[in-house]
Amino acid sequence: MSRVGRKPIPIVKGVQITQKDGLITVRGPKGELFARVHPNITVDVSQSEVVVTRRSDEKEQRALHGLWRALIQNMIAGVTNGYAKKLEIVGVGYRAEMKGKKLQLMVGYSHPIVFGPPEGITLETPTQTNIIVSGIDKQLVGLVAAKIRSFRPPEPYKGKGIKYEGEYIRRKAGKAAATTGTK
C-alpha cells in the first residue's frame, strides 16, 4: 500500500468536493478547480474526508495512487489558501514592471519582453527586482514562474538573470590572469 496514497485527505471547512463520471470538482473561497481522475484510481468523497484507492498492485497504479492523492490535496489547498512563487531579478539595469495586466521585463536584451499571464494567474511587482506569481492551481503557478525565469536564467559567472527566491546559483571562477612562466 502506498504510504502517501492511503492517508485520507481532510476536507477543510468551506470546501465542497463533487465527483461525477471521473471528473472531480473542488470549490472553495478562492475559486474552483477540475481534474479528470485516471480510470484505475477510485476517489471516495465523504462529509469530512476524501479517500483515494487503486484497483490493483501493479507498479504504475501504485505510482498513480500517491500522485492522485497529492493532486487532490493540492487542489484543496489551492482553493483555500492559494499558491505563490517569488522571483528575483539580479543584474545592473535589469527590472520588471506591470503594464496593465502584462509584465514587462528589461533583462539585457535590445527590446523589453512583454508577458501576458494565462487566466487564473496574477502577477505583482512589489519592487523593480521582485516578481510574485500567484494563483489557485499549483501546477500552473509553477509553470508560469518557470516560463518567466526562462527569459533570462541566471548565469554562473556573475549570477545575473531571473532566479527563484532563495535559489542558490553555483558560481564559476572567471578567467585566471595569465602568468608568465619564464625567469
C-alpha positions, 0 to 999 in steps of 0.5 A: 500500500502506498504510504502517501496514497492511503492517508485520507485527505481532510476536507477543510471547512468551506470546501465542497468536493463533487465527483461525477463520471471521473471528473472531480470538482473542488470549490472553495473561497478562492475559486474552483478547480477540475481534474479528470481522475485516471480510470484505475484510481477510485476517489471516495468523497465523504462529509469530512474526508476524501479517500483515494484507492487503486484497483490493483498492485501493479507498479504504475497504479501504485505510482498513480495512487500517491500522485492522485492523492497529492493532486487532490490535496493540492487542489484543496489547498489551492482553493483555500489558501492559494499558491505563490512563487517569488522571483528575483531579478539580479543584474545592473539595469535589469527590472520588471514592471506591470503594464496593465495586466502584462509584465514587462521585463528589461533583462539585457536584451535590445527590446523589453519582453512583454508577458501576458499571464494565462487566466487564473494567474496574477502577477505583482511587482512589489519592487523593480527586482521582485516578481510574485506569481500567484494563483489557485492551481499549483501546477500552473503557478509553477509553470508560469514562474518557470516560463518567466525565469526562462527569459533570462536564467541566471548565469554562473559567472556573475549570477545575473538573470531571473532566479527563484527566491532563495535559489542558490546559483553555483558560481564559476571562477572567471578567467585566471590572469595569465602568468608568465612562466619564464625567469 
